[in-house]
């Protein structure tokens, strides 16, 4: 049965101020870092004489530090302002990506990826709040724009990694450092200065927010889903029949294109037609099936490649709708919800690739994928416990007139450190509601 939506005539999410595009471009480069190392993992393992588990630590150090640092992003940004927080995060990524490229061994790269993760946390949490607060077209459009940046970054990261990786394993790290330097300059020039806010966030706020059942449950779903997602992203390259970096980059580029397309176009359409809960059930079951296929046919490279590429469809849908769900049903300010959700989900994403490397070495490559499939299905079961909350959020979003999410967005602008666009957002809200 088709679901009608009051947002059918919402303005395009791609008509945005220059400052939003500057931050979105920086998001693309930042998200490149997630899949950048995929095409060079086998090369790194061979050239640096590292085990599979050791090279998987490139994901673990990056994501675990990102997760922990998420807890402090609100504390930092409330003391120096949104723009300075973005700039600090971008600068850290520039420096540590370059240092990773200049390293002489696997443990140096792992350590500098951790520093990269710190910059990534400061940037990601604040960039989402800035885009939500500054983008025209409302909260839903801002999420679409953010997920578009995520999809493009995830798609182009492996492609860039593959192209530069044919020259040297150092190339992808230096490439991201240069691109992020361009993003840093664009952010400095195009984003208006932001004042230091009067309200100072507490370090305990993201953890305290886990007392709220809806946010804790959705974050738990994110952790379980990311366990499966990063098992696939981190270990599947070793099962693709010895493809060279360019070929591996091409595989993950195709995957990333599907992530972007279904995050931007597929997820909103499916949500409108089936609702958030049912769409997420389908996406999580789809990911679990593809993980199981890799686990059962881990010695057939063609099956692994096809399953990885097809997973982009369900990953794109899931990424958009889980992010939207977290922001819609959380009873705390969105910056706090973003930090809490980021902390929990990146813990799962960080530990999964390393665990996959250890399990594959001990009991075979099929085991981590079969376990990941079960973990993702557990996420679908956990999601069912907040079905009513998701349905209520969908119903409220369909109501005409000023919506709950619009009021929340305006409150978030006042609460997000240093965002200078409250008057602009209020005017956009009036224009949007009149339509």
N, C-alpha and C positions, 0 to 999 in steps of 0.2 A: 504494500500500500504506500502510495506517495505521500510525503509529508510536505505541507506548505510552509513557507517561511516568510516572515515579515521583512527579511533582508534581501528579497529577490532583486530589488533595484538599488542595492548598495553601490556606492561608487567604486571604481576600480582600485584595488590595493596598490597598483603600480603608479598612481599619480601622487607623488610625494614631494615634500620639500627637499632641497639639495642636502641639507644636513642628514635627513633620514637615509638618503642614498649613500652618503659617505659612510655612515655607520653600517649600512647593509653590505657595502663593498668590503668593509673590514671584517664583517661576519663571514663573508664568503671565504676570505683568506684564512680566517681563524679556523673555520670548519674544514678547510683543506688539510689542516694538521691531523685530523682524525684518520683519514684514509691515505695520507701521504706516504706512509711507510709500507703499505701493503705490497706494492710491486717490488720493493727492494728487500723484503724479509728473507727470501731464500738467498739472495746475494749477500746480505749482511751475515747470515748464518755461515755461508761458505767462506767468504773473504776474511771475516774476523774470527773464524774458528769458534763460533758460539753455538750452543745447543738451541733447539727450537724454543724451549722454555725461557732461555736467556733473552732471545730476541723479542719474545712476547712481552718481556718487561718494558719494552718501549711503549706499549699500550698501558701497562699497569702503573708505571711511575707517573706517566702523564695524567691518567684519569683519576687515580687515587688522590694525587695531590690536588687536582682540579676539584674533586669532591670535598676534601677537607677544607680547602681554601674558600669554597662556596659559603661556608659558615661565617666567614669574616667579611664577605663582600659588602654587606649592608653597613657594618661597622665602619669600614674604610670609607665608603662613598658618602656616608652621612657626615664625615668629618672633613673631606676635601672636595666634595661635590662630584656630580656625575661625569663631567667632562674630564676632570683630572684623573678620575678613576679609570676611565676608558684609555686615556693617554698612558697612564702608568702600566696598565695591562698590555697595551700594544707594544710599548717600549721593552717590557720584559720578554715578550715573544720574539721581538727582533733580535735581542741580545742572545737569548738562550738557543734560538734556532741556529744562529751563526756559530755559537760555541759547539753545538752538537755536530755541525758540519766540519768543524776543525778538530774534533776529537780523534784520538788514535786507537781507541778500543771500545768494545761494547759497553763497558761499565761507565765510561765517560759519557757516551750517548744517553744511556739510561738516566744518569744523574742530571744532565742538562735538559732532558725531556721533562724531568720533574719541575725544574725551574720554568720551563715552557708552560707546564700545567698551571703553575701559580698565576702567570700572566693571563692564561686562558680563562681562569675562573673570574678574575677581576673584570675581564672584558665581557665574557658571555653574560653573566648575571646583570651587569649594568646595561649592556647593549639591548637586551630584551626589554628592560624597563624603559630605556630611551625610545626605542621604536614604538612600543605600546603608547607611550606618552606623547610622542611627537608626530606619529603618522596620521594622515588624514584618512577618513573612511571608517573609523571606529576600530574597536578591539579585534574583531574577527579579521578585518583586513590587515591589521598589523601582524597578527599571528601568521597569516598566509605569507606576508612579505618576509617575515623572519624564517619561516620554514622553507621558502623559496631560496633564501640565502644559504640555509643549511644544505638543501638539496644540491644547489649548484656547487657549493664548496666540497661536499662529499663526492660529487661526480668528477670534478676537475682535479681534486687532490690526487687520486690514484693516477690519472692521466699525466699530470705534471710529474709525479713521482716516477712513473715509468719512463717518460721522455728524458728527464734529467738523470735518472738512474742508469741509463745506458752509457752515459759519459763517466759517471762515478757515483758510488753510493752517497757521496757527500753532496752531490748536486741538489737533490730535493730539499735538504736542510737550508742550504744557502739561498735557493730559489724562494722559499717561503720567507726567509729573513728579508730579502729585497722587496717582495710584494707587500709584506706587512709594514715595511718602512714607508711605502707609498700610501698605504691605508692610514698610517699614523699622520702623515703630512696632511692628507685630505681631511681627517677628523679635526686636526688642529685648526685648519683654515676655515672649514665649512660649518662646524658645530659652534653655535653661539656660546660665549662664556656662561658658566652656571655658578650661581652664588652658593656659598657654603650654607647648608640648612641650619635652622635653629634647633630642630629635633635631632638628637644623637641616638642612633640605633644601638641596641645592646647586643653583645656577642651571643647571648643566650637565646635570642628571638627565633632563629631558624629551628633550633632543637626544641624549643618550647612549643613551636607550632605543630610538632608531631603529636601533641595531645589531642588535636582535632582529628576525629576518626576519618573523615572524608579525605583530608590531605594525607594522613599517614597511609591509608589504604591505597590511594592513587600512587603515592610515592613507592609503595611496596610493589605495585604492579609494574612501575617503571624499572625497579631494580631487577625483577624477574625477567622482564622483556629484554632489558639490556644485557643480561647474562647470555641469553640466546643470540642477540644481535652481535655482540662483540666476540662470541665464540666463532660465529660465522665470519665476521670481518677479519679477525685476527689469525685464525688458523686455517681457513679454507685455502689461502694461497699455496700452502705446502702440499695440497692434494690435487693440484691442477696439472700434473704431468710435466713438471719442469719447464713451464713457460718462462720466457725471458721477461725482463721488466716491462718492455713496451706491450707485449701481449697481455701480461697481467694487468697493466694499466688500462688496456682496452676493455678487458672483462669488467673491471670495477667502474670504468666510465659508463658502460652500458647499464650496469646496476644503478649507478648514481643518477643517470638520466631518468630512469623509472622512479627513483625516490623523489626527485624534484617534480615530475609531472603529476604523480599521484598525491604528493603532499599539497600541491597548489590546486589541482583540478579534481582529482578523484576523491579526496577526503571530503571536501565540502558537498559534492554531489551525493556521495554515499550517506553522509550524515543527514542531509535533507530528506533522502528517500527512506532510510532505515533507522535513523536515530544514532546517537553516539554509542550507546551500549552495544546494540546488535552489530554495528560496524566494527567496533573494537573486538568483539568476540570472534568475528570472522577473520580479522587481521591476525589476531594472536594464534588462532588455530592454523591459519595459513602458514605463518612463520614456523610453527611447530612441525607441520607436515614437511616443509622443505628441509628443516634441520634433520628430521628423521631420514629423509631421502639421502642426504649427504652421509649420515651415519651408516646407513645400510649399504650404500654403494660408494664408500670412501675410496675404493681402488679403481673407480671408473671416472677418469677426469671429465669426460663429457657430461656426465650426470651432475658432478659437482659444479661445473661451470654454469650449466643451465639453471640449476637450483639457486646459485648465488645471484645470477642476473634476475631471475623471476622474483627473488625475495625483495627486490627494490620496490615492487608494487605494494606489498603489504607493509614494508618498513615505512614507505612514504605516508600511507594512510595512518598507520599507528602513530608516527611521530607527531603529525599535526593534531590528531584528535586527543591524544593523551596530554599534550601541552595545553590545548584548549580546555580539556576537562579539569586539569589542575588549577588553571586560572579561574575557571567558572564556578567551581564548587568549594574552593578553599575559603574558609571564614576569616582569613588574615589578609593583610595588604599584599598585593601581587608581588612586589619585590621580595618580601619574606617567603611567600609561597614558591617563587622561582628558586631562591637559594636553598630552601628545604628540599624541594624536589630534585634539584641538581645534585645536592649532597648524596641523597639516597640512591638515585639511579646510577650515578657515576661510580659509586662503590661497586655495584654489580658489574658494570662495564669494565672497570679496571681489573678486577680479580679474575674474571672469566677467561681471558686469553692465556694468562699465566697458568691457571688451573688446567686449561686445555692442553698446553704444552707438557705439563707434568703427567697428565693422564694418558696422553698419546704415547709418550715414551714408556710408560709403565705397562699399559694394558691394550694399546692399539688406538689408532686414530678415530675409529668409529664411536668409541665410548663417550668422549666429550660432547659429540653432536647429539647422540641419543639422550644423554643426561640433559643437555640444553633444551631439547624438545619437551621433555617432561617438565622442566622448570618453567618454560613459557606457558604450557598448559595450566600449571599451577597459578600463573598470573591471571589467566582467564577465569579460573574459579574464584580467585580473590576479587577480581573485578565485579563478579556477580553480587557481592555483598553490598555494593554501593549503587546497584542498578536504579533504585528509586531516586537517589541524588542526581544521577546523570539524566534520567528522564525529566526530573523537575527543572534542571538547568536548560534542557532542550525546550521544554514548554515555555519557560520564561523568556527565552531568546526569541520565541515566535510572537510574543505579545507586541502590539503596535505601541508607538509612543516611546518616551525615554525609558530605556531598559535598565535592569539591574546592573548589567555589565557596563553600560555607559556611565552610570553613577560610580561604579567601582573604578573605572578607568580614570575618571576625573579625580577621585580620591587618591588613586595611585600617583597621579601627577603631583598632587600636593605633598604626598608622603615620600616619593622618590627624591633622593637628595639632589637638589640643584636643578631640576628640570624647569626651563624658563618658558614653557609653552602653555600655561593654563588658559590664558585668554584665547589663544588660537584653538585649543581643544574645545573650549566652551562654544566658540563660534561654529566649529565643525559639527559639534553635536546638534546645535540648532538647525543647521543646514540639513544634516542627515535626517533628523526627525521630521522636518517639514516635507522631505521627499516621501 
